[in-house]
Amino acid sequence: MAKSAVLAPLARRDLLGATRWIAKDNPTAAVALRDAVFAAARRIGEHPHIGVIKPTVASEAMRFVMLTGFSIHHCIQRESRSSHHPANIARRP
């Protein structure tokens, strides 16, 4: 079984903050966001080079992954080229 990508600590905090904020008005949407991010992490772990490169927005190491109703991006790190070291999901600072 392929490993899931790992959320960077900042991405994990951002996700928690976003889901808490969204849940105030729409708990179902908050759960959907969380589930979508973790599903993307699984896909990125299986295929670290998935996603769209947008050189006008970020370096080529940054890939953007579209989700139904959401958009996230992840950064391919040197060690992620091996299936033993999955990419991180992170947000741009």
N, C-alpha and C positions, 0 to 999 in steps of 0.2 A: 504494500500500500504506500502511495506517495505521501510525503510529508506536506503539511500545510505550511504556507508562508507564515512568518511571525510578525505580529503587529509590533512596530516600534513603540517604545513607552509613550512617546508623545501622541502617536496615532491612537493608542489604546485609551489614553486620557481624553483625547478629542472625541473618540467614538462614544465613550461613556457620557461625556458632557452633552453631546448632540442627542443621544438617545434619551437622556433625562429631560432635556429641554423639549424635545418633540413629544415625549410621553405626556407632558402636561396637557397638551391639546389633543393628541392622537396616539394613544398607546399602541395601537395596531401598526401605525407607520413606524414607530420607534423600534418595535420588534422586527419589522420588515427590513429596516436599515441595518440593524445588527446582524440579522441572518444573511443579508446580501453581502455584507463585508466579509463575514466568515466563509461564505460560499466562494467569494472571489479569492480569499486567502488559500483555500484548497486548490482552486484552479491555478493560481500563480505558483503554488508549491509544485504542482504537477508539470507546469509549463512556464518556467520563470521568464521567458522572453515574450510572453503574450502582451498584447496591448499596442497602442498607437504611439509612435514617436512624434513629438511636436517640438521641433528644434527652435521655433520662434517663442516658445513658452518656457522650455526647460532643457537641460542637457540631454544628450541621447541616452544616458543611463536611466533617465526617468521615462516610464511607460504609463500611459493613461488607459484605464480599463473602464469601459462603459457597462453600467448595470441598468436593468429596467428601473427607470425612475431615479437613478443615482449615478454619480460619476466619482471614481476614485483613481488614484495614481499610485504607482509603486516604483521604487528605485532598484535597479539591478546592481547589486554589489558584486565585486570581483569574485568573492567566494560563492555567490549564488549560481555560478555557471555549472556547479556540480549539483546533482540531485540531493546530495547530503547537506547542502547549505541553501535553504530556500531564500527567496527574496523577501524583503520587508515591505509592508504596506506602510506608507508614510504620507504626510501632507507636506507641501512646500512651506518653509518657514516664512 
